[in-house]
Amino acid sequence: MTAFDLLSPAVRKFVRDKRWESFRDIQSVAIKKIMGDDRHYILASRTASGKTEAAFLPILSKLDFNQGGVAVLYISPLIALINDQFMRVEDLCSDMEITVTKWHGEANKSLKNKLLKAPQGIVLITPESLEAMFVNKPYDVKNLFSQLKYVVIDEIHSFIGSDRGVHLKSLLSRIQDINSGSFSVVGLSATLGDFAEAKKFTGEAERTVVLKDPAAKDLDTVFKYFEQTGNTLPLELLKDLYRESRDSKVLVFPNSRGRAEEVAVSLMKIAERVGGHANYFSHHSSVDKQVREYVEEFAKSKLRRNFTIACTSTLELGIDIGSVDQVVQLDAAHSIASLIQRVGRSGRREGAKSRLLLYATNPWSLLQSLAGWLLYLEGFIEPPEIIDYPYDILLHQALSITKEHSGNTKKELVGSLKSNYAFKLIAEVEIVEIVDYLISIDFLEELGRELIIGVEGEKIVNGRDFYTVFNAQTYYKVVSSGTGIGQIPFTAQVRENENILLAAKIWKIRFVDHDAKKIEVVPANDGRRPLFFGEGGDVHPRIREKMMEILYSKEIYPMLDENSAKEIEKLRTEFSVFLIVDPNLQRPMLIEAKEISLYSFSGSRINRTLSFFWNLSGIDVSLNDDQSRFKIESEVLDTGEFDKLLIPSSDDLDFHLENFLYANPGALTASKWAVYLPVKYRLRLLKQRYFDFEGAGHFKNMTWVSNLTLDIQ
């Protein structure tokens, strides 16, 4: 029996009305599998391969939506993606009389109230809105989801290995507790590097099946190199980018919002000078929502208008912007997974090739870009972080569960947390210790045998900020003549008369209203250099190791243009003075008159750990993570203290880590709730997420090969 034959008559009618000639591979396989049993599934297939339909066609065929209660919960990482997918899902359901409801802060309140009165159909939601529902509408959670049959998680890779993912797992576990039966999970992803972690995400790895579509789009890839000497992009690069993009539909991905604005403004100026089109936009989280939506609508309109959108991760995920001819990556993406996601935005028309153009503005960025791309061709994608002991999210959920039940006994709370599959590896004694600590700081209060939210806890739980498990920067709204333009993160550099780039224009700050968190601006015409706002990201060790392999290889890479090939050869020449025989056990050490440079060629977390160890040993090191380069004043060699370059063992590691955390409180800013944990649990998070002591331990056996005759082990 074919996949089409397995579908219900109403769904088959939908397929015929759409004039689909055939199903894509992932759709055929998913229909047969999902229709056949109630296991959990992960659908792994390239961008624009029809994963949404692959999940929903069999689910719509299989379920009886007349039984009452919400039958399907669709969970997305982005509100914008919910709004986009809503139209696709509603289109699927329109002739089947299945209600589809968006549930987030910007969604229609009357439609949400209607759902509460008569729960049914499909609900599209973010984890944060689900959390808010547990805290503020606990009865409604049970009323809505006690009959739930399927949970569809879009872009599941964006949750795996993150605090948000642990949070979502906890929420799903809590829904399972109130469910009259059980529900199945279907996860959708285009970029998964570790299917084992994806299977664990459902809470039942043994019942989870991965359906992987190995088909890949044809891809044209070109690397170009333009040296950047100042703070702005080279003019020749911008001219070349203009020529490459003027006659097509293009997405440009720089690595920061500020650089995205620089690209959009610069290309617009070039177009104005030469009489080109005016369709140059920026799209990122600081751009006003209405402006972003206009850009998205412009891009997917049926008119054959060329455009260039300089964007960040806001267009990395699956928001529909129609067909894109080319993707441009500006300097190395922080991860291979991110690059793959971006590449998938192009060549979406049937039979069309994806085209990727990678620009580099310094030799190390070029080397990292090349290493990442070669690893992708080898089939490597960074595995997600493994968060087995999420003490901080457990603390957050302890407060949430207490609020949900309007109080419970300590035994009940500890039991709820222990049975929650998101925290299954955390020992009960540790849970008790964290709950006791929450009582001691008045986040929880004991009234007889009952635990309720304490006075200090009320201040936290009753704020809108409680629903999220990630830290948000403080943003100021940017307004010109009463019109909202967007928002920018507030820093000390944001002050009157400074220029900023936003929404593909340059603005001058006229007034900063700190009470209202608002910035009044006017168009700027003074030529003053605007402020930039950047973002960073950790790099996986395998990428850095591949960079070293390239340096000690003689391979020629046909995707490099002439300038790029020359830069790679220059780097190879520079590193040829280090006689590296075994890259697994040797690393370069450059000895100069006044300083030593150690090149670890390792990941960001390992580099931070090495820096921590060496500073403990009394060596003052400065780290340039982009180059995996540690600079040390040469007195360490003059005094013969070579042993200090070894990795020390410390019996007082927690003592030193506590001092480090006191001096560097920003080390745990990625963990929003860690600050409320007992110190020993904060230190454990520091070991898990900021440092990599196991990875750094490999350097105990490393030999540092110098450019002189002296090597150090």
C-alpha positions as CSV (number, residue, x, y, z in Angstrom):
1,M,0.0,0.0,0.0
2,T,1.4,3.4,-1.0
3,A,1.8,6.3,1.5
4,F,-1.1,8.1,-0.3
5,D,-3.4,5.1,0.2
6,L,-2.8,5.1,3.9
7,L,-4.0,8.7,4.4
8,S,-7.6,9.5,5.3
9,P,-10.1,10.5,2.5
10,A,-10.0,14.2,3.7
11,V,-6.2,14.3,3.6
12,R,-6.1,12.6,0.2
13,K,-8.5,15.3,-1.1
14,F,-6.2,18.0,0.2
15,V,-3.2,16.4,-1.6
16,R,-5.2,16.1,-4.8
17,D,-6.4,19.7,-4.6
18,K,-2.8,20.9,-4.2
19,R,-2.0,18.9,-7.4
20,W,1.0,17.2,-5.8
21,E,2.4,14.7,-8.2
22,S,4.2,12.7,-5.6
23,F,5.5,12.8,-2.0
24,R,9.1,13.6,-1.2
25,D,11.1,10.7,0.4
26,I,10.9,11.9,4.0
27,Q,7.1,12.4,3.5
28,S,6.5,8.9,2.2
29,V,8.6,7.2,4.9
30,A,7.1,9.3,7.7
31,I,3.5,8.7,6.6
32,K,4.0,4.9,6.6
33,K,5.8,4.9,10.0
34,I,3.6,7.3,11.9
35,M,0.4,5.7,10.6
36,G,1.7,2.3,11.6
37,D,2.4,2.8,15.4
38,D,2.6,5.3,18.3
39,R,6.4,5.5,18.7
40,H,8.3,8.8,18.9
41,Y,9.9,10.0,15.6
42,I,12.7,12.4,14.7
43,L,12.4,13.5,11.1
44,A,15.8,14.6,9.9
45,S,15.9,16.1,6.4
46,R,17.3,19.2,4.6
47,T,15.6,22.5,4.8
48,A,12.5,22.9,2.5
49,S,12.1,19.1,2.2
50,G,8.5,19.1,3.4
51,K,9.0,18.0,7.0
52,T,6.0,19.9,8.3
53,E,3.7,18.0,5.9
54,A,5.6,14.8,6.6
55,A,4.5,15.1,10.3
56,F,1.0,16.5,9.9
57,L,-0.4,14.5,7.0
58,P,-0.3,11.2,8.9
59,I,-1.3,12.8,12.2
60,L,-4.3,14.5,10.7
61,S,-5.3,11.1,9.0
62,K,-4.8,9.2,12.2
63,L,-6.6,11.2,14.9
64,D,-10.2,11.8,15.7
65,F,-10.5,15.5,16.4
66,N,-14.1,15.2,17.5
67,Q,-13.2,13.7,20.9
68,G,-12.6,17.0,22.6
69,G,-9.4,18.4,24.1
70,V,-6.4,19.6,22.2
71,A,-5.1,16.7,20.2
72,V,-1.8,18.1,18.8
73,L,0.6,20.6,20.4
74,Y,3.1,22.2,18.0
75,I,6.1,23.7,19.7
76,S,8.4,26.2,18.1
77,P,11.5,28.1,19.2
78,L,10.2,31.4,17.7
79,I,7.0,33.4,17.7
80,A,7.7,34.4,14.1
81,L,8.0,30.8,13.1
82,I,4.6,30.0,14.8
83,N,3.0,32.8,12.8
84,D,4.6,31.5,9.6
85,Q,3.7,27.8,10.2
86,F,0.2,28.7,11.4
87,M,-0.8,29.5,7.8
88,R,0.6,26.2,6.5
89,V,-1.1,24.1,9.2
90,E,-4.4,26.1,8.9
91,D,-4.3,25.5,5.2
92,L,-3.9,21.7,5.8
93,C,-6.9,21.8,8.2
94,S,-9.2,24.3,6.5
95,D,-11.4,21.7,4.8
96,M,-11.4,19.3,7.7
97,E,-13.0,21.6,10.2
98,I,-10.0,21.3,12.6
99,T,-9.4,24.3,14.8
100,V,-5.8,25.7,14.7
101,T,-4.9,28.2,17.5
102,K,-1.8,30.3,18.0
103,W,-0.9,30.8,21.7
104,H,1.7,33.4,22.5
105,G,1.8,36.9,23.9
106,E,1.0,38.5,20.5
107,A,-1.8,36.1,19.6
108,N,-5.5,37.1,19.5
109,K,-6.9,37.0,23.0
110,S,-10.5,36.2,22.0
111,L,-9.4,33.2,20.1
112,K,-7.4,32.0,23.1
113,N,-10.4,32.4,25.4
114,K,-12.5,30.5,22.9
115,L,-10.1,27.6,23.0
116,L,-10.1,27.6,26.9
117,K,-13.9,27.3,26.8
118,A,-13.9,24.5,24.2
119,P,-10.5,22.8,24.0
120,Q,-10.0,21.2,20.6
121,G,-7.8,20.8,17.6
122,I,-4.2,22.0,17.3
123,V,-2.3,24.6,19.4
124,L,0.9,26.3,18.3
125,I,3.0,27.6,21.2
126,T,6.5,28.4,22.5
127,P,8.0,26.8,25.6
128,E,7.8,30.2,27.4
129,S,4.1,30.5,26.7
130,L,3.6,26.9,27.9
131,E,5.5,27.8,31.1
132,A,3.3,30.9,31.6
133,M,0.2,28.7,31.2
134,F,1.5,26.3,33.9
135,V,2.1,29.2,36.3
136,N,-1.0,31.3,35.7
137,K,-3.6,28.9,34.3
138,P,-2.8,25.4,35.9
139,Y,-6.4,24.3,35.7
140,D,-6.5,25.3,32.0
141,V,-3.4,23.2,31.3
142,K,-5.1,20.1,32.5
143,N,-8.3,21.0,30.7
144,L,-6.5,21.7,27.4
145,F,-3.9,18.9,27.3
146,S,-5.3,15.9,29.2
147,Q,-6.3,14.3,25.9
148,L,-3.1,15.2,24.0
149,K,-2.0,12.6,21.4
150,Y,0.9,14.3,19.6
151,V,3.6,16.9,20.2
152,V,5.3,18.2,17.1
153,I,8.6,20.0,17.9
154,D,9.9,22.2,15.1
155,E,13.6,22.9,14.7
156,I,14.2,20.4,17.5
157,H,18.0,20.9,17.1
158,S,17.7,24.4,18.5
159,F,16.5,23.0,21.8
160,I,18.8,20.0,22.2
161,G,21.8,20.7,24.4
162,S,20.5,24.0,25.7
163,D,18.8,25.3,28.9
164,R,15.7,25.9,26.8
165,G,15.7,22.3,25.8
166,V,15.9,21.1,29.4
167,H,13.1,23.5,30.2
168,L,11.0,22.1,27.4
169,K,11.7,18.5,28.4
170,S,10.5,19.3,31.9
171,L,7.3,20.9,30.6
172,L,6.6,17.9,28.4
173,S,7.2,15.6,31.4
174,R,4.7,17.7,33.4
175,I,2.1,17.5,30.6
176,Q,2.6,13.7,30.6
177,D,1.7,13.6,34.3
178,I,-1.7,15.2,33.6
179,N,-2.4,13.2,30.4
180,S,-5.1,10.6,30.6
181,G,-3.1,8.3,28.2
182,S,0.2,9.1,26.6
183,F,1.3,11.2,23.7
184,S,3.9,10.7,20.9
185,V,6.6,13.2,20.0
186,V,7.6,14.1,16.4
187,G,10.7,16.2,16.2
188,L,11.7,18.1,13.0
189,S,15.2,19.1,12.1
190,A,17.5,19.9,9.2
191,T,20.8,19.8,11.2
192,L,21.3,17.1,13.7
193,G,24.8,15.9,14.5
194,D,23.9,13.5,17.3
195,F,20.8,11.4,17.0
196,A,21.4,9.7,20.4
197,E,20.8,13.0,22.2
198,A,17.8,13.7,19.9
199,K,16.2,10.3,20.9
200,K,16.8,11.1,24.6
201,F,14.8,14.3,24.2
202,T,11.5,12.4,24.1
203,G,12.2,10.8,27.5
204,E,11.9,7.4,25.9
205,A,15.0,6.9,23.8
206,E,14.2,3.2,23.3
207,R,10.8,4.1,21.7
208,T,12.2,6.8,19.5
209,V,13.0,6.2,15.8
210,V,15.1,8.5,13.6
211,L,14.0,8.9,10.0
212,K,16.9,10.4,8.1
213,D,16.7,11.5,4.5
214,P,20.3,11.4,3.2
215,A,19.4,13.3,0.0
216,A,21.2,16.6,-0.3
217,K,20.9,19.5,-2.7
218,D,23.6,20.2,-5.3
219,L,25.7,23.0,-4.0
220,D,28.1,25.5,-5.6
221,T,30.6,26.9,-3.1
222,V,33.1,29.7,-3.6
223,F,35.5,31.2,-1.0
224,K,36.7,34.8,-1.5
225,Y,39.3,36.7,0.5
226,F,39.5,40.5,1.2
227,E,41.8,41.7,3.9
228,Q,40.3,44.0,6.5
229,T,42.7,46.6,7.9
230,G,40.4,48.9,9.8
231,N,37.1,48.5,11.7
232,T,34.9,48.5,8.7
233,L,34.5,46.0,5.9
234,P,36.9,46.5,2.9
235,L,35.4,48.6,0.1
236,E,36.5,46.0,-2.5
237,L,34.6,43.3,-0.6
238,L,31.5,45.4,-0.6
239,K,31.8,46.2,-4.3
240,D,32.3,42.5,-5.1
241,L,29.3,41.5,-2.9
242,Y,27.2,44.1,-4.7
243,R,28.2,42.7,-8.1
244,E,27.4,39.1,-6.9
245,S,24.0,40.0,-5.4
246,R,22.5,42.8,-7.6
247,D,20.8,40.5,-10.0
248,S,19.4,37.9,-7.7
249,K,17.7,37.2,-4.4
250,V,20.3,36.9,-1.7
251,L,20.6,36.4,2.1
252,V,23.8,37.7,3.7
253,F,24.7,36.3,7.1
254,P,27.3,38.3,9.0
255,N,28.1,37.2,12.6
256,S,26.6,40.2,14.3
257,R,23.7,42.6,14.1
258,G,26.0,45.6,13.7
259,R,27.8,44.0,10.8
260,A,24.4,43.1,9.2
261,E,23.5,46.8,9.4
262,E,26.8,47.8,7.9
263,V,26.3,45.5,5.0
264,A,22.8,46.7,4.3
265,V,23.7,50.4,4.5
266,S,26.9,50.0,2.4
267,L,25.2,48.0,-0.4
268,M,22.3,50.6,-0.5
269,K,24.8,53.4,-0.9
270,I,26.6,51.6,-3.8
271,A,23.2,50.9,-5.4
272,E,22.3,54.6,-5.2
273,R,25.5,55.6,-6.9
274,V,25.3,53.2,-9.8
275,G,21.5,53.2,-10.2
276,G,20.7,49.8,-8.9
277,H,17.6,48.6,-7.2
278,A,16.7,49.9,-3.7
279,N,15.8,46.5,-2.1
280,Y,18.4,46.2,0.6
281,F,17.2,45.3,4.1
282,S,18.5,44.2,7.5
283,H,16.7,41.6,9.5
284,H,17.6,40.7,13.1
285,S,16.2,40.8,16.6
286,S,16.9,44.5,17.1
287,V,14.8,45.5,14.0
288,D,11.2,46.4,14.8
289,K,8.8,43.5,14.4
290,Q,6.6,45.3,11.8
291,V,9.7,46.1,9.8
292,R,10.9,42.5,9.9
293,E,7.5,41.3,8.8
294,Y,7.5,43.7,5.9
295,V,10.9,42.4,4.8
296,E,9.6,38.8,5.0
297,E,6.5,39.6,3.0
298,F,8.6,41.5,0.4
299,A,10.9,38.5,0.0
300,K,8.2,35.9,-0.5
301,S,6.0,38.0,-2.8
302,K,5.3,36.5,-6.2
303,L,6.9,39.5,-8.0
304,R,10.3,38.8,-9.5
305,R,12.0,41.5,-7.5
306,N,15.6,41.0,-6.6
307,F,16.7,41.8,-3.0
308,T,19.5,41.4,-0.5
309,I,18.7,40.9,3.2
310,A,21.6,41.2,5.7
311,C,20.4,39.0,8.6
312,T,21.4,37.0,11.6
313,S,19.9,33.9,13.1
314,T,16.4,35.4,12.8
315,L,16.3,34.1,9.2
316,E,18.4,31.0,10.0
317,L,15.4,28.9,11.1
318,G,12.5,27.9,8.9
319,I,10.6,31.2,8.4
320,D,9.2,31.2,4.9
321,I,10.7,33.9,2.7
322,G,10.2,32.1,-0.6
323,S,12.9,31.2,-3.0
324,V,16.5,32.5,-2.5
325,D,19.1,32.2,-5.2
326,Q,22.2,32.6,-3.1
327,V,23.4,32.6,0.5
328,V,26.5,34.6,1.6
329,Q,28.4,33.9,4.8
330,L,30.5,36.8,5.9
331,D,33.5,35.4,7.9
332,A,33.4,32.1,9.7
333,A,30.1,30.9,11.2
334,H,30.6,29.8,14.8
335,S,29.2,26.4,14.1
336,I,28.8,24.0,11.2
337,A,25.2,23.4,12.2
338,S,24.5,27.1,11.8
339,L,26.2,27.2,8.4
340,I,24.2,24.2,7.1
341,Q,20.9,25.8,8.3
342,R,21.8,29.0,6.5
343,V,22.8,27.3,3.3
344,G,19.5,25.5,3.2
345,R,17.7,28.8,2.7
346,S,18.8,28.8,-1.0
347,G,18.0,26.6,-3.9
348,R,14.6,25.7,-2.6
349,R,12.9,25.6,-6.0
350,E,12.7,22.0,-7.4
351,G,15.8,21.2,-9.4
352,A,17.6,24.4,-8.3
353,K,21.1,24.3,-6.9
354,S,22.0,25.9,-3.6
355,R,24.8,28.5,-4.0
356,L,27.1,29.5,-1.1
357,L,29.5,32.3,-1.2
358,L,31.9,32.6,1.7
359,Y,33.9,35.9,2.3
360,A,36.7,36.1,4.8
361,T,38.4,39.3,6.0
362,N,41.3,37.8,7.9
363,P,43.4,34.7,7.4
364,W,42.2,32.9,10.6
365,S,38.6,33.4,9.7
366,L,39.3,32.0,6.2
367,L,41.0,29.0,7.8
368,Q,38.1,28.4,10.1
369,S,35.5,28.7,7.3
370,L,37.4,26.2,5.2
371,A,37.8,23.8,8.1
372,G,34.1,24.0,8.9
373,W,33.2,23.4,5.3
374,L,35.5,20.5,4.8
375,L,34.1,18.9,8.0
376,Y,30.5,19.4,6.6
377,L,31.5,17.6,3.4
378,E,32.9,14.8,5.6
379,G,29.5,14.5,7.3
380,F,30.5,16.1,10.6
381,I,28.1,18.3,12.6
382,E,28.9,19.4,16.1
383,P,27.2,17.2,18.6
384,P,24.9,19.1,21.1
385,E,26.1,19.8,24.6
386,I,25.1,17.1,27.0
387,I,23.3,18.7,30.0
388,D,22.9,15.7,32.4
389,Y,22.8,17.8,35.6
390,P,20.8,20.9,35.0
391,Y,20.6,22.1,38.6
392,D,19.6,25.6,37.5
393,I,16.6,24.6,35.5
394,L,15.6,22.2,38.3
395,L,15.6,25.2,40.7
396,H,13.4,27.2,38.3
397,Q,11.0,24.3,37.9
398,A,10.8,23.8,41.7
399,L,9.4,27.3,41.9
400,S,7.1,26.8,38.9
401,I,5.6,23.5,40.2
402,T,5.0,25.1,43.6
403,K,3.2,28.0,42.0
404,E,1.2,25.6,39.8
405,H,-0.1,23.7,42.7
406,S,-0.5,26.8,45.0
407,G,1.7,24.9,47.4
408,N,2.6,21.3,48.1
409,T,4.5,19.2,50.6
410,K,8.2,19.0,50.5
411,K,7.9,15.3,49.8
412,E,5.5,16.0,46.9
413,L,7.8,18.6,45.4
414,V,10.9,16.5,45.6
415,G,9.0,13.6,44.1
416,S,7.7,15.6,41.2
417,L,11.2,16.8,40.4
418,K,12.7,13.3,40.8
419,S,10.1,11.7,38.5
420,N,10.6,14.4,35.8
421,Y,12.7,12.9,33.1
422,A,14.6,16.2,32.5
423,F,16.3,15.7,35.9
424,K,16.5,11.9,36.1
425,L,20.3,11.9,36.7
426,I,20.1,14.4,39.6
427,A,20.2,12.5,42.9
428,E,17.3,12.9,45.3
429,V,19.6,14.1,48.0
430,E,20.8,16.9,45.7
431,I,17.2,17.9,45.0
432,V,16.4,18.1,48.7
433,E,19.5,20.2,49.3
434,I,18.4,22.7,46.6
435,V,14.9,22.8,47.9
436,D,16.2,23.4,51.4
437,Y,18.4,26.2,50.1
438,L,15.4,27.9,48.4
439,I,13.6,27.8,51.8
440,S,16.7,29.4,53.5
441,I,16.7,32.3,51.0
442,D,12.9,32.7,51.3
443,F,12.1,31.7,47.8
444,L,10.0,28.9,49.3
445,E,8.3,29.1,52.7
446,E,7.2,26.3,55.0
447,L,3.7,26.5,56.5
448,G,3.4,23.4,58.6
449,R,3.9,20.5,56.2
450,E,3.2,22.7,53.2
451,L,5.6,24.6,50.9
452,I,4.4,27.8,49.3
453,I,6.2,30.5,47.4
454,G,8.1,32.7,49.8
455,V,8.2,36.5,50.0
456,E,11.4,36.7,47.9
457,G,10.2,34.0,45.6
458,E,7.0,36.0,44.9
459,K,9.1,38.8,43.5
460,I,10.6,36.4,41.0
461,V,7.7,34.1,40.1
462,N,5.2,36.9,39.5
463,G,7.3,38.7,37.0
464,R,7.1,38.1,33.2
465,D,10.8,37.4,33.2
466,F,10.1,34.1,35.1
467,Y,8.8,32.3,32.1
468,T,12.2,32.2,30.3
469,V,15.3,30.3,31.3
470,F,17.6,32.4,29.2
471,N,19.1,35.8,30.0
472,A,17.8,38.6,27.9
473,Q,19.9,41.8,27.4
474,T,18.5,45.1,28.4
475,Y,17.1,46.7,25.3
476,Y,16.1,50.3,24.6
477,K,13.4,51.0,22.1
478,V,14.6,53.3,19.2
479,V,12.0,55.8,18.0
480,S,12.2,58.6,15.3
481,S,9.3,61.1,15.2
482,G,7.0,58.7,17.1
483,T,7.7,55.8,14.7
484,G,9.3,52.7,16.2
485,I,12.4,51.6,14.3
486,G,13.6,48.7,16.5
487,Q,15.6,48.1,19.7
488,I,19.2,47.9,20.6
489,P,21.1,46.5,23.6
490,F,22.0,49.3,26.1
491,T,25.7,49.8,26.7
492,A,27.8,52.7,28.1
493,Q,28.5,53.8,24.5
494,V,24.8,54.5,23.8
495,R,24.7,58.3,24.4
496,E,23.6,61.5,22.8
497,N,25.2,62.5,19.5
498,E,26.5,59.0,18.8
499,N,25.4,57.3,15.5
500,I,23.8,53.9,15.3
501,L,22.9,51.6,12.5
502,L,19.4,50.1,12.5
503,A,16.9,48.9,9.9
504,A,19.4,49.6,7.1
505,K,19.8,53.3,8.0
506,I,22.1,55.5,10.0
507,W,20.6,57.4,12.9
508,K,21.9,60.0,15.3
509,I,20.9,59.7,19.0
510,R,19.2,62.9,20.2
511,F,18.0,61.8,23.6
512,V,18.2,58.7,25.9
513,D,15.3,58.2,28.3
514,H,16.5,55.7,30.8
515,D,13.2,55.6,32.7
516,A,11.2,54.7,29.6
517,K,14.1,52.7,28.1
518,K,13.7,54.7,24.9
519,I,16.1,56.4,22.5
520,E,15.0,59.3,20.3
521,V,16.9,59.4,17.0
522,V,17.0,61.4,13.7
523,P,18.5,60.5,10.4
524,A,22.3,61.1,10.5
525,N,24.2,62.8,7.7
526,D,27.5,63.7,9.4
527,G,29.6,60.8,8.2
528,R,30.4,59.8,11.8
529,R,31.2,56.1,12.3
530,P,28.2,54.4,13.9
531,L,28.3,52.0,16.9
532,F,28.4,48.2,16.3
533,F,26.7,45.5,18.4
534,G,28.3,42.1,18.2
535,E,27.7,38.5,19.2
536,G,30.0,35.6,19.8
537,G,29.9,31.8,20.1
538,D,32.0,28.9,21.3
539,V,33.8,26.9,18.6
540,H,34.0,23.1,18.7
541,P,37.4,21.4,19.2
542,R,37.1,19.4,16.0
543,I,36.9,22.6,13.9
544,R,40.2,23.8,15.4
545,E,41.8,20.4,14.9
546,K,40.8,20.5,11.2
547,M,42.3,24.0,10.9
548,M,45.6,22.5,12.0
549,E,45.3,19.6,9.6
550,I,44.8,22.0,6.7
551,L,48.0,23.9,7.8
552,Y,50.1,20.7,7.6
553,S,48.4,19.4,4.5
554,K,49.5,20.0,0.8
555,E,46.0,19.6,-0.5
556,I,44.7,22.1,-3.0
557,Y,41.1,23.3,-2.5
558,P,39.3,24.1,-5.8
559,M,36.6,26.2,-4.0
560,L,39.1,28.8,-3.0
561,D,39.6,31.9,-5.2
562,E,43.1,33.1,-6.0
563,N,43.4,35.4,-3.0
564,S,42.1,32.8,-0.6
565,A,44.5,30.1,-1.8
566,K,47.4,32.5,-1.4
567,E,46.4,33.3,2.2
568,I,46.2,29.6,3.1
569,E,49.6,29.1,1.6
570,K,51.0,32.0,3.6
571,L,49.7,30.4,6.8
572,R,51.2,27.1,5.8
573,T,54.5,28.8,5.3
574,E,54.4,30.5,8.7
575,F,53.6,27.2,10.4
576,S,56.2,25.2,8.5
577,V,58.9,26.3,11.0
578,F,57.2,24.0,13.6
579,L,58.2,20.4,12.8
580,I,54.9,18.8,13.7
581,V,55.0,15.0,13.2
582,D,52.0,13.9,15.2
583,P,49.1,16.5,15.3
584,N,47.4,14.5,18.1
585,L,50.4,14.9,20.5
586,Q,52.1,18.1,19.3
587,R,51.3,21.8,19.1
588,P,53.2,24.8,17.8
589,M,55.1,27.1,20.2
590,L,56.4,30.4,18.7
591,I,59.4,31.8,20.6
592,E,60.1,35.5,19.9
593,A,62.3,38.1,21.6
594,K,59.8,39.3,24.2
595,E,57.0,36.8,24.2
596,I,55.9,33.2,23.6
597,S,52.8,32.2,21.6
598,L,51.2,28.8,22.2
599,Y,48.8,27.5,19.6
600,S,46.4,24.9,21.1
601,F,44.2,24.4,18.1
602,S,41.4,23.5,20.4
603,G,37.9,24.4,21.3
604,S,36.8,27.6,23.1
605,R,36.0,25.8,26.4
606,I,39.3,23.9,26.4
607,N,41.1,27.2,25.7
608,R,39.4,28.9,28.6
609,T,40.4,25.9,30.8
610,L,44.0,26.0,29.8
611,S,44.1,29.8,30.5
612,F,42.6,29.1,33.9
613,F,45.2,26.5,34.7
614,W,48.2,28.5,33.5
615,N,47.0,31.6,35.5
616,L,46.8,29.3,38.6
617,S,50.5,28.3,37.9
618,G,51.5,32.0,38.0
619,I,51.8,32.5,34.3
620,D,50.1,35.6,33.0
621,V,48.5,34.5,29.7
622,S,46.3,36.4,27.2
623,L,44.1,34.3,25.0
624,N,43.0,35.1,21.4
625,D,40.4,32.3,21.0
626,D,39.9,33.0,17.3
627,Q,43.5,31.9,16.7
628,S,43.7,29.4,19.7
629,R,46.7,31.5,20.6
630,F,48.0,32.1,24.1
631,K,50.6,34.9,24.5
632,I,53.1,34.7,27.4
633,E,55.9,37.1,28.3
634,S,59.2,35.3,27.6
635,E,60.5,35.6,31.2
636,V,59.1,32.2,31.8
637,L,61.7,30.8,29.5
638,D,64.5,33.0,30.8
639,T,63.9,31.6,34.3
640,G,63.8,28.1,33.1
641,E,60.3,27.5,34.5
642,F,59.2,25.2,31.6
643,D,57.3,23.0,34.0
644,K,54.8,25.8,34.4
645,L,53.6,25.2,30.8
646,L,52.4,21.8,31.9
647,I,48.8,21.3,33.1
648,P,48.9,21.3,36.8
649,S,46.8,19.1,39.0
650,S,44.9,21.0,41.7
651,D,43.6,19.4,44.9
652,D,41.8,22.6,45.6
653,L,40.0,23.0,42.3
654,D,36.7,24.1,43.8
655,F,38.4,26.7,46.0
656,H,40.1,28.2,42.9
657,L,36.9,28.0,40.9
658,E,35.0,29.8,43.6
659,N,37.7,32.6,43.5
660,F,37.4,32.6,39.7
661,L,33.6,32.9,39.8
662,Y,33.9,35.7,42.4
663,A,36.3,37.6,40.1
664,N,34.4,36.7,36.9
665,P,30.7,36.7,37.6
666,G,30.0,36.9,33.9
667,A,31.3,33.3,33.4
668,L,27.8,32.0,34.3
669,T,25.7,34.7,32.7
670,A,24.5,32.1,30.2
671,S,22.7,30.4,33.1
672,K,19.9,32.7,34.2
673,W,19.0,30.8,37.4
674,A,22.5,29.7,38.6
675,V,22.8,32.8,40.7
676,Y,20.2,31.4,43.1
677,L,21.9,28.0,43.6
678,P,24.1,27.0,46.5
679,V,27.7,27.8,45.6
680,K,28.8,24.2,45.1
681,Y,26.1,23.7,42.4
682,R,27.2,26.9,40.7
683,L,30.7,25.5,40.6
684,R,29.4,22.3,39.0
685,L,27.7,24.3,36.3
686,L,30.9,26.2,35.7
687,K,32.7,22.9,35.1
688,Q,30.0,21.6,32.8
689,R,29.3,24.6,30.7
690,Y,32.1,27.2,30.8
691,F,35.2,25.0,31.2
692,D,36.2,21.6,29.8
693,F,38.6,20.0,32.2
694,E,38.5,16.6,30.5
695,G,39.4,18.1,27.2
696,A,42.2,20.2,28.7
697,G,43.5,17.1,30.5
698,H,44.7,15.8,27.1
699,F,47.3,18.6,27.1
700,K,49.1,16.9,30.0
701,N,50.7,14.6,27.3
702,M,51.1,17.4,24.7
703,T,54.5,18.4,23.4
704,W,55.0,22.0,22.5
705,V,57.1,22.1,19.3
706,S,59.0,25.4,19.1
707,N,60.4,27.3,16.1
708,L,63.8,26.9,17.8
709,T,65.5,23.7,18.9
710,L,63.8,23.6,22.3
711,D,60.7,21.6,22.7
712,I,58.7,21.4,26.0
713,Q,56.6,18.5,27.2
